[in-house]
Amino acid sequence: MQLQFDFEDRPDALLTCDEIYGKADEELLRRLGEDRRLEKKSIGVHGKALGEYFSMWANTSPEGGVIVVGIRNDATIEGCSRAGQDRVNQIEKAGATYCPDAQVAVKQVQVHRDHDGKLDFVLVFRVKYHSSKVVRTVDGRAFIRRGDSKMELGSPDEIRQ
């Protein structure tokens, strides 16, 4: 007799960044807190600041990370629709604008806003780890993730330790 294991219900803490991005829905995003894989940002985040997070994830081994825009640090889901399409477009292009060497994918995920329960969406970014180079922002800065914090790197040697 062969044993069968159902890994579909494994703990959230064991999900990879690709699994978080692929399975992202309102329920999962509400359950997950910020950690070594995930960062949440308000819709008010500046594109330049997002560029720093793209650099951070691109420099964080082994797999980079996920950024969700439209959820505040206190876990309140505010959504993105009220910011307007121009603002959403700016945020979606932030990787190419502020950290062009980062490999960034983005998608919209349907959610309900906490303050009124209305249907909205958040932006979920998947940033891949870049194993062959230090990924810098357009102003030459490089970042890395340590636990649940973004840290600026002083030298390229720091990044690959």
C-alpha positions as CSV (number, residue, x, y, z in Angstrom):
1,M,0.0,0.0,0.0
2,Q,1.3,3.4,-0.9
3,L,0.8,6.5,1.2
4,Q,-0.8,9.6,-0.4
5,F,-0.2,13.1,0.9
6,D,-2.4,16.1,0.2
7,F,-0.2,19.1,0.1
8,E,-3.0,21.5,-1.0
9,D,-3.7,22.3,2.6
10,R,-0.2,22.9,3.8
11,P,0.4,25.8,6.2
12,D,0.6,29.3,4.7
13,A,4.1,29.7,6.1
14,L,5.3,27.0,3.7
15,L,3.9,28.6,0.6
16,T,6.5,29.7,-1.9
17,C,6.4,33.2,-3.5
18,D,5.3,31.7,-6.8
19,E,2.4,29.9,-4.9
20,I,1.4,33.1,-3.1
21,Y,1.3,35.0,-6.4
22,G,-0.4,32.1,-8.3
23,K,-3.0,31.5,-5.6
24,A,-3.5,35.1,-4.5
25,D,-7.1,35.8,-3.6
26,E,-8.8,37.9,-0.9
27,E,-8.9,35.0,1.6
28,L,-5.2,34.2,1.3
29,L,-4.1,37.9,1.3
30,R,-6.1,38.5,4.5
31,R,-4.5,35.5,6.2
32,L,-0.9,36.3,5.2
33,G,1.1,38.9,7.2
34,E,4.2,40.6,6.1
35,D,7.2,38.3,6.4
36,R,10.3,37.2,4.4
37,R,8.1,36.7,1.3
38,L,5.4,39.4,1.4
39,E,5.2,43.2,1.7
40,K,1.9,45.1,1.8
41,K,1.6,48.8,0.8
42,S,-1.1,51.4,0.7
43,I,-2.3,52.7,-2.6
44,G,-0.6,56.0,-1.7
45,V,2.9,54.4,-2.0
46,H,5.2,56.4,-4.3
47,G,6.6,54.7,-7.3
48,K,10.1,55.5,-6.2
49,A,9.5,53.6,-2.9
50,L,8.1,50.7,-4.9
51,G,11.3,50.7,-6.9
52,E,13.3,50.2,-3.7
53,Y,11.1,47.2,-2.8
54,F,11.5,45.8,-6.4
55,S,15.3,46.1,-5.8
56,M,15.0,44.5,-2.4
57,W,13.1,41.4,-3.7
58,A,15.3,41.1,-6.7
59,N,18.4,40.9,-4.4
60,T,16.8,38.5,-1.8
61,S,17.6,34.9,-2.3
62,P,16.4,32.3,-2.8
63,E,13.2,33.4,-4.6
64,G,12.6,37.1,-4.3
65,G,9.1,38.1,-3.0
66,V,5.6,39.5,-3.4
67,I,4.3,43.0,-3.0
68,V,0.6,43.8,-2.6
69,V,-0.5,47.4,-3.2
70,G,-3.9,48.3,-1.8
71,I,-3.5,46.8,1.7
72,R,-2.2,49.0,4.5
73,N,0.5,47.9,6.9
74,D,-2.2,47.5,9.5
75,A,-3.8,44.9,7.2
76,T,-6.7,47.1,6.2
77,I,-7.8,46.4,2.7
78,E,-8.4,49.8,1.0
79,G,-8.3,48.7,-2.6
80,C,-6.9,50.6,-5.6
81,S,-10.0,51.7,-7.7
82,R,-10.6,55.0,-5.9
83,A,-7.1,56.1,-6.8
84,G,-8.1,56.3,-10.5
85,Q,-6.8,54.6,-13.6
86,D,-3.9,57.0,-14.1
87,R,-2.6,56.3,-10.6
88,V,-3.0,52.5,-11.1
89,N,-1.2,52.7,-14.4
90,Q,1.7,54.6,-12.7
91,I,2.0,51.9,-10.0
92,E,1.9,49.1,-12.5
93,K,4.8,50.7,-14.4
94,A,6.8,51.5,-11.3
95,G,9.2,48.5,-11.8
96,A,10.1,49.6,-15.4
97,T,10.4,53.2,-14.3
98,Y,12.3,52.9,-11.0
99,C,14.0,49.5,-11.1
100,P,14.2,48.4,-14.7
101,D,16.6,45.4,-14.0
102,A,14.0,43.7,-11.7
103,Q,11.9,41.0,-13.2
104,V,8.4,42.0,-12.2
105,A,5.0,40.5,-13.0
106,V,1.8,42.2,-11.8
107,K,-1.9,41.2,-11.7
108,Q,-5.1,42.6,-10.2
109,V,-6.9,40.5,-7.5
110,Q,-10.5,41.1,-6.6
111,V,-11.1,42.1,-2.9
112,H,-13.8,43.7,-0.7
113,R,-12.8,47.0,1.0
114,D,-12.8,46.8,4.7
115,H,-14.5,50.2,5.3
116,D,-17.6,49.7,3.2
117,G,-17.5,46.1,1.9
118,K,-17.6,47.2,-1.7
119,L,-15.9,45.2,-4.5
120,D,-12.4,46.6,-5.4
121,F,-9.0,45.2,-6.4
122,V,-5.4,45.2,-5.2
123,L,-2.3,44.9,-7.3
124,V,-0.1,41.9,-6.6
125,F,3.5,42.0,-7.8
126,R,5.8,39.0,-8.1
127,V,9.5,40.0,-8.2
128,K,12.0,37.2,-9.0
129,Y,15.4,36.9,-7.4
130,H,18.2,37.9,-9.8
131,S,21.1,35.5,-9.1
132,S,23.7,37.0,-11.4
133,K,23.8,40.6,-10.5
134,V,23.0,43.2,-7.8
135,V,19.8,44.9,-8.9
136,R,19.8,48.6,-8.2
137,T,17.2,51.4,-8.5
138,V,17.6,54.1,-11.1
139,D,19.4,56.2,-8.5
140,G,22.0,53.5,-7.9
141,R,20.7,52.2,-4.6
142,A,20.4,48.5,-3.7
143,F,18.3,46.8,-1.0
144,I,17.7,43.4,0.5
145,R,15.1,41.8,2.8
146,R,16.1,40.7,6.3
147,G,13.1,39.1,8.1
148,D,10.3,41.6,7.6
149,S,12.6,44.6,7.0
150,K,14.1,46.3,3.9
151,M,17.8,47.1,4.4
152,E,20.0,49.2,2.1
153,L,23.2,47.7,1.0
154,G,26.4,49.6,1.3
155,S,28.5,47.4,-1.0
156,P,27.9,44.7,-3.6
157,D,29.7,42.2,-1.4
158,E,27.0,42.5,1.3
159,I,24.3,41.2,-1.0
160,R,25.6,37.8,-1.8
161,Q,26.6,36.7,1.7
